[in-house]
Structure formats: structure tokens, C-alpha cells
């Protein structure tokens, strides 16, 4: 099933899953339920944990297929530098001509490639919802 939004977020680390789940809830609340969690593809939620639930090659292939079908990509860019998986997906989406919205809740610069590949970079959920609204028109 194609989903309009692909969420490229870190898949490892203590707070990665909590960040994604909180972001999905906040998006749904901020849109009044117009954008549901089921409208957002998150590889490690829909495909599974690579190496545990699914082979790495299958995870890679299914994630790229979902990215190709998505209308917009949200790239979580928190931290001093982009997560390696997020950076790859961000570059792939940019090369495919997909609009990419960077989501960074900290004020640190993310580098010219990460920021340059984004149509815009937002710093809170309201900004993200507004950007998604523009991208999905």
C-alpha cells in the first residue's frame, strides 16, 4: 500500500523509536487526524528490524520501493550530523526529485548537503505540518 509520506529517521539508538512514535502522534494531533500514522511509511516500523525481523537486503529493497511511491519525504536531522541511513535516504529522495522536508528540533547546522537537499528545514511539529500541507497539495 503506497503511503504519501516517507519518514526517514534514525533506526538505532535509545531514543530512536520513542522519537518516531512521538512524532507520528504529534503529526496526527496537529493535523486533527487528517494525516494518520498509516499515511506515513517508517521503514523499521513497517518492514521490521534489519537482521532480526527481516534480512538486510529485503529491508533495503522494501524501503526504497516505499520511498519511490511516496509523495514527500521527511528527514529527521536531529543531532550534530545526520544519521547515515537518513543521509542515504535523503540523497536518494533528492536525486529522485522527491520534495524533502528536513525536521531538526535542535539549532545546529546540519551541513550543506543535508540542508541543501531539503526543500525546507523546519524546527517544530507545526512547521512540519505546514510544510507537509504545502508538499501534499
C-alpha positions as CSV (number, residue, x, y, z in Angstrom):
1,X,0.0,0.0,0.0
2,X,1.5,3.3,-1.1
3,X,1.8,6.0,1.7
4,X,2.1,9.7,0.8
5,X,4.8,10.4,3.4
6,X,8.1,8.5,3.9
7,X,9.7,9.2,7.3
8,X,13.5,8.8,7.2
9,X,14.5,8.6,10.8
10,X,17.3,7.0,12.8
11,X,16.6,3.4,13.4
12,X,19.2,2.8,16.1
13,X,19.8,4.4,19.5
14,X,18.0,4.6,22.8
15,X,15.5,7.3,21.8
16,X,15.0,6.5,18.1
17,X,11.8,4.5,18.4
18,X,10.4,6.9,21.0
19,X,11.2,9.9,18.8
20,X,9.4,8.3,15.8
21,X,6.3,7.3,17.8
22,X,6.1,10.7,19.4
23,X,6.5,12.5,16.1
24,X,3.7,10.3,14.5
25,X,1.4,11.1,17.4
26,X,2.2,14.8,17.2
27,X,1.6,15.0,13.5
28,X,-1.8,13.3,13.9
29,X,-2.8,15.7,16.7
30,X,-1.6,18.8,14.8
31,X,-3.5,17.8,11.7
32,X,-6.6,17.0,13.6
33,X,-6.3,13.4,12.4
34,X,-6.1,14.4,8.7
35,X,-2.7,12.8,8.5
36,X,-2.8,9.4,10.3
37,X,0.1,7.2,11.2
38,X,-1.0,4.8,8.5
39,X,-0.2,7.6,5.9
40,X,3.4,7.6,7.0
41,X,5.9,4.9,6.0
42,X,8.6,4.3,8.6
43,X,11.0,1.5,7.4
44,X,11.8,0.0,10.8
45,X,8.1,0.0,11.8
46,X,6.6,-1.3,8.5
47,X,9.4,-3.6,7.3
48,X,10.9,-4.7,10.6
49,X,14.3,-4.6,12.3
50,X,17.0,-5.5,9.7
51,X,18.9,-8.5,10.7
52,X,16.3,-9.5,13.3
53,X,12.8,-9.4,11.6
54,X,14.0,-9.3,8.0
55,X,17.1,-9.7,6.0
56,X,19.1,-6.5,5.3
57,X,18.6,-6.9,1.5
58,X,14.9,-7.2,1.9
59,X,14.8,-4.2,4.3
60,X,16.8,-2.2,1.8
61,X,14.6,-3.1,-1.2
62,X,11.2,-2.6,0.5
63,X,12.4,0.7,1.9
64,X,13.4,2.0,-1.5
65,X,10.2,0.8,-3.1
66,X,8.2,2.7,-0.4
67,X,10.4,5.8,-0.9
68,X,9.8,5.7,-4.7
69,X,6.0,5.6,-4.1
70,X,5.9,8.4,-1.5
71,X,4.9,11.9,-2.5
72,X,7.1,13.6,0.1
73,X,10.0,12.6,2.4
74,X,10.5,13.9,6.0
75,X,14.2,13.5,7.1
76,X,14.8,13.7,10.8
77,X,18.0,15.6,11.1
78,X,18.4,16.0,14.9
79,X,21.9,15.8,16.4
80,X,25.3,17.1,15.3
81,X,25.1,15.3,12.0
82,X,22.5,13.3,10.0
83,X,22.2,9.6,10.8
84,X,23.9,7.6,8.0
85,X,20.7,5.9,6.9
86,X,18.8,9.1,7.0
87,X,21.5,10.8,4.9
88,X,21.4,8.0,2.3
89,X,17.6,8.2,2.0
90,X,17.7,12.0,1.9
91,X,20.2,11.9,-1.0
92,X,18.2,9.2,-2.8
93,X,14.9,11.1,-2.5
94,X,16.6,14.3,-3.7
95,X,18.1,12.5,-6.7
96,X,14.6,11.1,-7.5
97,X,13.1,14.5,-7.4
98,X,11.0,14.0,-4.3
99,X,10.4,17.0,-2.1
100,X,12.3,16.6,1.2
101,X,11.4,18.3,4.4
102,X,14.2,18.3,7.0
103,X,13.0,18.1,10.6
104,X,15.5,19.4,13.1
105,X,14.5,20.3,16.6
106,X,18.0,21.5,17.6
107,X,19.6,24.6,16.2
108,X,22.8,23.1,15.0
109,X,23.7,23.4,11.3
110,X,23.4,20.1,9.5
111,X,25.8,20.7,6.7
112,X,25.4,22.0,3.2
113,X,24.5,18.6,1.6
114,X,21.8,17.7,4.2
115,X,20.3,21.1,4.3
116,X,20.8,21.8,0.5
117,X,18.9,18.6,-0.4
118,X,15.8,19.8,1.6
119,X,13.1,21.9,0.1
120,X,12.9,23.4,3.6
121,X,14.0,22.6,7.1
122,X,11.5,23.0,10.0
123,X,12.1,23.1,13.7
124,X,8.8,22.0,15.2
125,X,5.7,20.0,14.5
126,X,3.6,23.0,13.5
127,X,6.2,23.9,10.9
128,X,6.4,20.3,9.8
129,X,2.6,20.0,9.4
130,X,2.5,23.3,7.4
131,X,5.4,22.1,5.1
132,X,3.6,18.7,4.6
133,X,0.4,20.6,3.7
134,X,2.3,22.6,1.0
135,X,4.1,19.5,-0.3
136,X,1.0,17.3,-0.5
137,X,-1.3,19.9,-2.3
